[in-house]
Amino acid sequence: MTISKWKTLGLLAVLSCNQPATPGPAIPPGTILEKETFGSGKGDFGPPIGEPVEAVLTDPPFVPPPINRKEPKKIIVKLEVREVVKPIADGVNYTFWTFGGTVPGKFIRVRQGDTVELHLRNHPDSKMPHNIDLHAVTGPGGGAASTFTAPGHESQFTFKALNQGLYIYHCATAPVGMHVANGMYGLIFVEPPEGLPPVDKEYYVVQGDFYTVGKYREKGLQPFDMQKAIEENATYVVFNGTEGALLGDKALKVKVGEKVRLFVGNGGPNLVSSFHVIGEVFDRVYSEGGSRFQENVQTTIVPAGGSAIVDFKMEVPGTYVLVDHSIFRAFNKGALGMMKAEGDQVKEIYSGKEVDSVYVAEKSGSSEPIAKAAEAAEAGKLTKAGQIEAGKALFLGTCSTCHQMEGQGIPKVFPPLAKSDYLMADKKRSIEVLLNGLSGKVVVNGQEYASVMPPMSHIADDELANILTYVRNAFGNSGDAVSVQEVTQVRNSTKRAPGAGH
């Protein structure tokens, strides 16, 4: 079968539908005319050929290589459930339930028509039974009914990969929402027999929403909050299981001129993702992980328990920011990633300078000072120097857009922090301004300003203390440190609307 030939014939047939009938070439029975798809949709393709093959599984953000074979195989997939304590943010730990120790779990890649023998092992140290529901499975529960597995046990079942596409898998043990909310999901790609159009780089990105008893970035080991989950009030919305999983030195790496493919999933359990890459337009989006694609897409919806495949070419070097465009999730809950493209400038396409050093400066470099400060504070050994170092990293991402990199402010708009008499005159007032915001006229260094500063009450007390300690000891200022206790005292004395930053 020559698809391109019959695509032309099909087009001619459409164009001539209102013309007098004329003899034309016969289309062989069973010919599939090319559509806006990457394959034929569904099929059996016969029994597996040859010896069984163990699947190549990868941790996020990496993807197994494309499958270059023409015959169906029996594929052995081995997954192990592990319950692990890992960081969800700097200084914040969470007990994740995982497929393979990572969130999302291992990326599974098989060919349409393959017979998949899946082994699910539940580590002996687990506290809970688990199972797996693969949305690629045709059968009761997507495999969940066959894989209920107690700690220290192994289950096995077999399914035929009938439908091509990108599919979520997740745990479906009761309470299902809690298992998913703790990170039990991943992606399985059933590749069409002819494969996808080739690209230079492929990556694996899955969004998830998490619900902790403590507020955003509250330090220590944070337990799961069932009531927040029921109310869909997420503390964190992140890519690949943790704030910062795709930031700084963990950013996705590409080169100018390369074609890039992202396998994007949304584990949920609750929130729909509005996936967007700032500075790029998706050349193709295979919506909901299916066969058909749409072209020239700015933002694509990825439902909870769903997926999308996005393809685009990197034309210009720089740092591209991955976000959930429900934008407060990106900048206030963690749904932020980066893709760094290296290569020569292409001035005819984009002439401007990069501004990500201000736009997301806290995340564009290393977050090591912030993490070190959190560890030192937990051990009771945080020094003023440690606060200043962590506060500088936080200042760059939180405050420098308005107050500028050197604290100089913007004349007649944003007051300076450099050698600021207003800042240094009253420590408690500075804390109040940072927590509660400020509007109206103020006089700083003899100049009048009348702008608005939004409240920063969503930032954790220790981070606010570090920011203030930094600005009170930078830009020509010299003062004592601001303690967490001082910030907490001001916060507790401020009346707020229910749920607003307390």
C-alpha positions, 0 to 999 in steps of 0.5 A: 500500500502506498499511502501518499498515492492514495491520499492524492486519489482521495483528494481527487475524489473529493474535488470531483464529487460534483463533476460527471462521473469518469472512470478512475483507478480502482482503490484496492480493498482495505486501503487506508487513505491518509488522514490527519492521523499518525496511524490506523487507530485500532487493530490486532495485528496477529500473535506475537512473533519471536521471543519475548522482550523485556521493555526498556523503561525510563525515569522522567523526563526521559523517554525510551527510544522509538520502536523500529520493528514491523512485527508485534512482540510479547513485551515484559513490563516489570514495575515495582511500587515503592512508598518513598519520602522525597522533597516536594519543594525546598525544605519540604518532604512528602511521602510519595507512593510511586511506580518505580520510585519516581513521580511520574512512574516509569515511561512505558513504550510498546508497539500497537499489536504487542502483547504486554505481560505486566508484572506488578511488585509491591515492595515489602516496606510498603504500608499499603496494597496497590494495583494498576489501571492502564488506560491503554488496556481493554478489559475490566478496570484497565488491569486493576481487577487483576493486580491488587497486590499486598506489600511483599507480593507480586501480581501479573496479567497480560493484555493486547495493545489494541489502540495506539496513543498516549495513555495514563496509568495509575493506581486504582486501589481505594481510596483511589483519589488518595493513591493518585494524589500521592503520585501513583501515575505515569504514561504508556505510549502505544506507538503506531506500527509506522511510528511517529514522524521523527524528531531530535529530542523527546521528553516526558512531563506529567503534571500533578496536584498535591494536598498537604496539611501545611501551606505552600512551602511550609517546611518539614515532612508534610502529610496528605490532607484528605479534606483539601483534596476533596475540596480540590484546594491544591497546595502544590501543582507541579511537573514531575513530582516536585517543584523544581524538577525541570528548573535550573540545571534540571531544565530540559536541554535542546538545540536550535534547529532541533525538532522536539516532542513532549509526551505530556500527561496529567495525573491529577487527581483533580485539576485540568492542565492548560499546558503552555510553553512561553515563547513557542507555538506547538507545530502539532498537538495530538489532542488527548493523546489520540491519533488526530493532530491539530496544528499551530496551537498556543495552549492545550488542555490536558484533562486529569487522567489524560495526555497530549503529544506536542511537537515543535521546532526550536528556532531561537536560543534561550530559556523557554518556560513550561507552565500550566497557564492557569497562571497562579498555579505556575508562580504560586503553586509550582507548575513551572519548568524550563527548556534551555535551547543552545545555539546561534541567535536568529535575529530575523526571527527574534531580536530581543534580549532574554529577560528570564533572569528577572522573570523567573530568576529564582528558578533560572539558577541553582536553588541550593542556597534556599535548600541549604538554608531550610536544612540549617534552619531545621537543624537550628544552625541557620546563620545570618550569612546563610539567610542572606545567601538564601534571601538573595536567590529568593529576592531575584525571583520575587522582588527584583522585577519591580525593585530591580536587580541592584535594589535601585527601583524605578524612578517615580514608580517603584521606590528603591531598596538601596540605602533606603531610609524607609526600609531601615527605619522600622523592621516591624513595618518592613515585615508588615509591608511584605506580608500585607502589601502597601498602597498610597503615598510613601516618601523614600530618601526624600522622593514621593512614590504612589504605587501599589505593592501586592501582599506576599503573604503566600510566601512561607515565614522563613523565606520572608525572613530570609528576603528581608535579611538580605535586603537589609544587608545589601545595596548599601544597607546594614542591619540585623537579621530578621527571624522567622519568629518575628515574621510569624508574630506579625502574621498572627496579629494580622486579620485575614479572610479565611484561607488567605495566607495564614 
